[in-house]
Amino acid sequence: MLLRRKRSAVPSLIALLLVAAGVFLVRFLLAGGKTAVALCVSVILTLAYTLFRNCVNYSLQVQTVAALNGSEIKIKAKEYAKNVWLTVRIFALKTAELIAFELLPFLMLSLLFLGINVKGISRSVCLIILLGAAVVSAIGLVFYVFSVQKYSKAPFFLAAYPSLTVSECIEISRLQGEGKAAELLRFKLGFLPWIPLCIAIFPLLYFIPYYKQSLTCFFIRRGF
């Protein structure tokens, strides 16, 4: 079920135009030899774009929840701020899990490989260790992908119940997400064929709102 799909594509088009203008401005500054200024401008524009997209996505979820419940919800400024803080918290949690599942095992095996290589051990042993590092990274990536699904419903809870705190949204999402990660991941993988089409840019304007609203409908209809 898609709600306000055409209207929801407008913010994506605005974001695309802002990115294009930002790229032009940064290239202009670089061409003028103002590298430091260009770097500062690029950082500011990246943060502004991220904040804009984050607020748009939150607004889409709120609108979808309200439409499915047959009600009207007016978003307050403090709720946008709360959503930004929620996004930062989830990003930090996912980064910590990525380091635990993926980076640390790979680094340990890589350091072991470097230590053995310096001592002149045979290439076959080195290749076995490198292969082991690759396998460990692949397994860690699988565990990571499944593990982070438990945070997926936190933004939905904030959209549906704005009175909840950020910590409550994350905790409820974690508790409800345990044991259902595979179901949610299967749903998300259904959007995978859309990704190659987004290379053409314009399908991306519809794909992001489509995905966000479909995910919200999935949570409500399935009682996830």
RONU-640895 format. One record per residue (C-alpha): residue number from 1; residue in one letter; chain; x, y, z. Coordinates in pm, 1 decimal. Example, Ala and Ser with C-alpha at 12.3 -4.5 7.8 and 13.67 -1.06 7.14 Angstrom:
<atoms>
<atom 1; A; A; <1230.0; -450.0; 780.0>>
<atom 2; S; A; <1367.0; -106.0; 714.0>>
</atoms>
This chain:
<atoms>
<atom 1; M; A; <0.0; 0.0; 0.0>>
<atom 2; L; A; <145.2; 331.0; -110.1>>
<atom 3; L; A; <26.4; 657.5; 40.2>>
<atom 4; R; A; <93.4; 998.1; -116.6>>
<atom 5; R; A; <358.6; 843.2; -336.3>>
<atom 6; K; A; <384.0; 1130.5; -581.3>>
<atom 7; R; A; <396.5; 1390.0; -306.8>>
<atom 8; S; A; <656.4; 1189.8; -115.5>>
<atom 9; A; A; <886.3; 1195.9; -418.6>>
<atom 10; V; A; <909.3; 1576.1; -403.6>>
<atom 11; P; A; <1146.5; 1584.0; -101.2>>
<atom 12; S; A; <1368.9; 1330.3; -277.5>>
<atom 13; L; A; <1380.8; 1554.4; -584.3>>
<atom 14; I; A; <1467.8; 1854.3; -366.4>>
<atom 15; A; A; <1743.5; 1652.5; -196.9>>
<atom 16; L; A; <1879.1; 1550.4; -538.5>>
<atom 17; L; A; <1890.6; 1913.4; -655.1>>
<atom 18; L; A; <2065.3; 2016.5; -331.8>>
<atom 19; V; A; <2326.1; 1745.4; -380.5>>
<atom 20; A; A; <2384.1; 1854.8; -741.4>>
<atom 21; A; A; <2421.9; 2218.7; -632.9>>
<atom 22; G; A; <2656.5; 2112.1; -353.6>>
<atom 23; V; A; <2877.3; 1910.5; -588.8>>
<atom 24; F; A; <2896.5; 2206.7; -827.4>>
<atom 25; L; A; <2989.6; 2444.6; -542.6>>
<atom 26; V; A; <3259.1; 2213.9; -404.4>>
<atom 27; R; A; <3412.5; 2159.9; -750.8>>
<atom 28; F; A; <3409.4; 2537.6; -807.6>>
<atom 29; L; A; <3594.1; 2594.3; -479.2>>
<atom 30; L; A; <3845.7; 2319.6; -556.7>>
<atom 31; A; A; <3909.7; 2467.7; -899.2>>
<atom 32; G; A; <3985.7; 2798.7; -729.0>>
<atom 33; G; A; <4242.4; 2635.8; -502.5>>
<atom 34; K; A; <4028.2; 2671.1; -189.2>>
<atom 35; T; A; <4066.7; 2312.0; -70.3>>
<atom 36; A; A; <4008.6; 2379.3; 300.7>>
<atom 37; V; A; <3693.6; 2581.3; 228.2>>
<atom 38; A; A; <3568.3; 2312.9; -9.5>>
<atom 39; L; A; <3620.5; 2047.9; 259.3>>
<atom 40; C; A; <3426.1; 2249.5; 517.8>>
<atom 41; V; A; <3144.8; 2317.0; 271.3>>
<atom 42; S; A; <3123.5; 1948.9; 175.4>>
<atom 43; V; A; <3101.0; 1843.2; 541.6>>
<atom 44; I; A; <2829.8; 2102.0; 613.7>>
<atom 45; L; A; <2629.1; 2004.1; 305.0>>
<atom 46; T; A; <2661.0; 1633.8; 386.9>>
<atom 47; L; A; <2531.3; 1689.8; 738.8>>
<atom 48; A; A; <2249.9; 1911.3; 607.8>>
<atom 49; Y; A; <2148.4; 1652.0; 348.3>>
<atom 50; T; A; <2155.3; 1371.6; 607.1>>
<atom 51; L; A; <1943.0; 1576.2; 847.3>>
<atom 52; F; A; <1695.5; 1665.3; 571.8>>
<atom 53; R; A; <1655.9; 1305.8; 454.8>>
<atom 54; N; A; <1621.6; 1184.2; 812.3>>
<atom 55; C; A; <1337.8; 1428.1; 883.9>>
<atom 56; V; A; <1165.2; 1345.6; 554.9>>
<atom 57; N; A; <1177.1; 972.8; 627.3>>
<atom 58; Y; A; <1035.5; 1032.0; 975.0>>
<atom 59; S; A; <756.1; 1245.5; 830.1>>
<atom 60; L; A; <669.2; 969.0; 581.7>>
<atom 61; Q; A; <642.8; 713.9; 859.4>>
<atom 62; V; A; <422.4; 941.5; 1070.1>>
<atom 63; Q; A; <193.3; 1011.7; 773.4>>
<atom 64; T; A; <165.3; 640.9; 693.7>>
<atom 65; V; A; <82.8; 546.4; 1052.9>>
<atom 66; A; A; <-177.5; 824.4; 1072.2>>
<atom 67; A; A; <-338.6; 726.7; 740.6>>
<atom 68; L; A; <-360.6; 357.6; 832.7>>
<atom 69; N; A; <-515.2; 446.6; 1168.8>>
<atom 70; G; A; <-754.4; 695.8; 1011.3>>
<atom 71; S; A; <-621.1; 985.3; 1215.6>>
<atom 72; E; A; <-420.4; 1303.1; 1173.6>>
<atom 73; I; A; <-85.9; 1359.6; 1343.2>>
<atom 74; K; A; <88.7; 1694.7; 1356.1>>
<atom 75; I; A; <462.5; 1661.0; 1399.0>>
<atom 76; K; A; <628.1; 1891.5; 1650.2>>
<atom 77; A; A; <981.3; 2026.3; 1621.3>>
<atom 78; K; A; <1094.5; 1839.3; 1933.7>>
<atom 79; E; A; <978.5; 1511.4; 1774.5>>
<atom 80; Y; A; <1199.3; 1576.2; 1472.0>>
<atom 81; A; A; <1487.3; 1640.7; 1712.6>>
<atom 82; K; A; <1407.3; 1320.4; 1900.5>>
<atom 83; N; A; <1409.9; 1127.9; 1573.0>>
<atom 84; V; A; <1753.3; 1266.6; 1484.6>>
<atom 85; W; A; <1885.0; 1157.9; 1825.5>>
<atom 86; L; A; <1729.2; 813.6; 1772.4>>
<atom 87; T; A; <1907.4; 784.6; 1438.4>>
<atom 88; V; A; <2239.4; 877.8; 1601.0>>
<atom 89; R; A; <2186.0; 618.6; 1878.2>>
<atom 90; I; A; <2098.5; 342.2; 1631.2>>
<atom 91; F; A; <2396.7; 431.4; 1411.6>>
<atom 92; A; A; <2626.0; 405.6; 1715.1>>
<atom 93; L; A; <2478.2; 67.5; 1814.6>>
<atom 94; K; A; <2510.0; -70.7; 1462.3>>
<atom 95; T; A; <2866.8; 58.5; 1435.0>>
<atom 96; A; A; <2958.6; -107.7; 1765.1>>
<atom 97; E; A; <2812.7; -439.6; 1644.8>>
<atom 98; L; A; <2992.2; -406.3; 1310.4>>
<atom 99; I; A; <3320.9; -362.2; 1494.0>>
<atom 100; A; A; <3247.9; -659.2; 1722.5>>
<atom 101; F; A; <3125.7; -900.0; 1453.3>>
<atom 102; E; A; <3336.1; -790.7; 1159.0>>
<atom 103; L; A; <3630.7; -562.2; 1222.4>>
<atom 104; L; A; <3791.0; -708.6; 1535.5>>
<atom 105; P; A; <3805.8; -1074.5; 1415.1>>
<atom 106; F; A; <3938.1; -964.6; 1075.9>>
<atom 107; L; A; <4202.3; -737.2; 1229.9>>
<atom 108; M; A; <4324.2; -1007.9; 1467.7>>
<atom 109; L; A; <4366.6; -1260.8; 1187.3>>
<atom 110; S; A; <4526.9; -998.5; 962.3>>
<atom 111; L; A; <4779.6; -908.1; 1232.5>>
<atom 112; L; A; <4850.5; -1277.0; 1280.1>>
<atom 113; F; A; <4910.9; -1306.3; 906.5>>
<atom 114; L; A; <5148.7; -1009.6; 906.1>>
<atom 115; G; A; <5338.7; -1150.3; 1204.4>>
<atom 116; I; A; <5379.9; -1489.0; 1039.5>>
<atom 117; N; A; <5474.2; -1336.7; 704.3>>
<atom 118; V; A; <5752.6; -1131.8; 863.8>>
<atom 119; K; A; <5899.4; -1446.7; 1018.7>>
<atom 120; G; A; <5928.5; -1609.6; 679.8>>
<atom 121; I; A; <5665.1; -1881.2; 722.1>>
<atom 122; S; A; <5559.1; -2060.1; 402.9>>
<atom 123; R; A; <5311.9; -1894.5; 167.9>>
<atom 124; S; A; <5065.9; -2179.8; 203.0>>
<atom 125; V; A; <5028.2; -2111.7; 576.1>>
<atom 126; C; A; <4982.8; -1740.8; 506.6>>
<atom 127; L; A; <4717.1; -1814.0; 245.0>>
<atom 128; I; A; <4533.0; -2043.0; 488.2>>
<atom 129; I; A; <4528.1; -1766.4; 748.5>>
<atom 130; L; A; <4404.0; -1513.9; 491.2>>
<atom 131; L; A; <4133.3; -1756.9; 384.8>>
<atom 132; G; A; <4039.8; -1803.1; 749.4>>
<atom 133; A; A; <4015.7; -1425.5; 790.6>>
<atom 134; A; A; <3785.4; -1405.4; 489.4>>
<atom 135; V; A; <3561.9; -1685.3; 624.9>>
<atom 136; V; A; <3547.8; -1525.6; 969.7>>
<atom 137; S; A; <3455.1; -1191.2; 811.4>>
<atom 138; A; A; <3181.3; -1354.5; 601.0>>
<atom 139; I; A; <3035.5; -1532.6; 905.4>>
<atom 140; G; A; <3060.2; -1213.7; 1110.4>>
<atom 141; L; A; <2880.2; -1021.0; 836.6>>
<atom 142; V; A; <2592.0; -1273.1; 840.3>>
<atom 143; F; A; <2560.6; -1243.8; 1218.3>>
<atom 144; Y; A; <2577.2; -864.8; 1191.2>>
<atom 145; V; A; <2301.4; -844.3; 926.6>>
<atom 146; F; A; <2071.6; -1059.0; 1140.5>>
<atom 147; S; A; <2161.9; -883.7; 1465.5>>
<atom 148; V; A; <2091.3; -525.5; 1356.1>>
<atom 149; Q; A; <1736.7; -613.3; 1244.8>>
<atom 150; K; A; <1629.4; -579.8; 1607.0>>
<atom 151; Y; A; <1671.2; -202.9; 1582.3>>
<atom 152; S; A; <1456.3; -166.4; 1269.4>>
<atom 153; K; A; <1128.3; -101.7; 1449.4>>
<atom 154; A; A; <1259.3; 173.7; 1678.3>>
<atom 155; P; A; <1186.2; 457.1; 1426.7>>
<atom 156; F; A; <838.9; 309.8; 1372.5>>
<atom 157; F; A; <765.9; 318.0; 1746.0>>
<atom 158; L; A; <871.7; 682.0; 1762.6>>
<atom 159; A; A; <645.2; 764.5; 1466.0>>
<atom 160; A; A; <347.5; 577.3; 1615.2>>
<atom 161; Y; A; <402.8; 672.3; 1980.0>>
<atom 162; P; A; <586.1; 1007.9; 1996.6>>
<atom 163; S; A; <550.7; 1014.5; 2376.0>>
<atom 164; L; A; <805.2; 731.1; 2406.1>>
<atom 165; T; A; <1164.5; 818.0; 2482.4>>
<atom 166; V; A; <1447.3; 723.2; 2246.8>>
<atom 167; S; A; <1573.7; 458.3; 2490.3>>
<atom 168; E; A; <1224.0; 307.3; 2520.8>>
<atom 169; C; A; <1186.5; 288.1; 2141.8>>
<atom 170; I; A; <1518.0; 105.8; 2109.3>>
<atom 171; E; A; <1448.5; -130.9; 2398.3>>
<atom 172; I; A; <1096.7; -224.8; 2280.9>>
<atom 173; S; A; <1225.7; -275.0; 1927.8>>
<atom 174; R; A; <1504.7; -498.2; 2057.5>>
<atom 175; L; A; <1266.6; -709.1; 2266.1>>
<atom 176; Q; A; <1010.9; -749.3; 1987.3>>
<atom 177; G; A; <1277.3; -806.7; 1723.4>>
<atom 178; E; A; <1432.0; -1108.2; 1895.2>>
<atom 179; G; A; <1343.1; -1422.1; 1704.3>>
<atom 180; K; A; <1187.8; -1228.6; 1413.0>>
<atom 181; A; A; <1502.6; -1105.4; 1243.5>>
<atom 182; A; A; <1476.1; -1364.4; 963.8>>
<atom 183; E; A; <1118.0; -1264.4; 878.1>>
<atom 184; L; A; <1205.7; -896.4; 863.0>>
<atom 185; L; A; <1520.7; -962.9; 661.9>>
<atom 186; R; A; <1322.9; -1166.6; 405.3>>
<atom 187; F; A; <1083.2; -875.0; 367.0>>
<atom 188; K; A; <1369.4; -631.1; 310.9>>
<atom 189; L; A; <1541.2; -860.1; 59.7>>
<atom 190; G; A; <1226.6; -836.8; -152.8>>
<atom 191; F; A; <1333.7; -481.1; -239.6>>
<atom 192; L; A; <1678.5; -592.9; -355.7>>
<atom 193; P; A; <1587.6; -604.9; -729.4>>
<atom 194; W; A; <1500.8; -235.0; -711.9>>
<atom 195; I; A; <1854.4; -132.5; -620.9>>
<atom 196; P; A; <2012.5; -177.5; -970.6>>
<atom 197; L; A; <1733.2; 40.2; -1115.8>>
<atom 198; C; A; <1823.9; 318.3; -872.6>>
<atom 199; I; A; <2152.8; 367.3; -1056.4>>
<atom 200; A; A; <1945.8; 571.8; -1301.4>>
<atom 201; I; A; <1879.1; 815.2; -1008.5>>
<atom 202; F; A; <1515.2; 893.5; -1085.5>>
<atom 203; P; A; <1377.0; 552.1; -972.5>>
<atom 204; L; A; <1549.2; 630.5; -641.1>>
<atom 205; L; A; <1306.4; 920.9; -588.6>>
<atom 206; Y; A; <1022.1; 670.8; -565.1>>
<atom 207; F; A; <1208.3; 377.1; -418.4>>
<atom 208; I; A; <1298.9; 541.1; -84.4>>
<atom 209; P; A; <942.5; 657.1; -1.8>>
<atom 210; Y; A; <805.2; 324.4; -130.3>>
<atom 211; Y; A; <1041.3; 127.6; 92.9>>
<atom 212; K; A; <984.2; 339.2; 404.3>>
<atom 213; Q; A; <606.4; 331.3; 377.5>>
<atom 214; S; A; <597.3; -38.9; 287.9>>
<atom 215; L; A; <809.2; -118.5; 593.0>>
<atom 216; T; A; <570.4; 78.8; 814.1>>
<atom 217; C; A; <271.1; -106.7; 664.9>>
<atom 218; F; A; <452.1; -436.3; 726.2>>
<atom 219; F; A; <499.2; -354.2; 1095.0>>
<atom 220; I; A; <133.5; -256.1; 1139.3>>
<atom 221; R; A; <-30.4; -534.4; 937.7>>
<atom 222; R; A; <186.1; -816.3; 1066.5>>
<atom 223; G; A; <193.8; -696.6; 1426.4>>
<atom 224; F; A; <568.4; -736.8; 1414.9>>
</atoms>
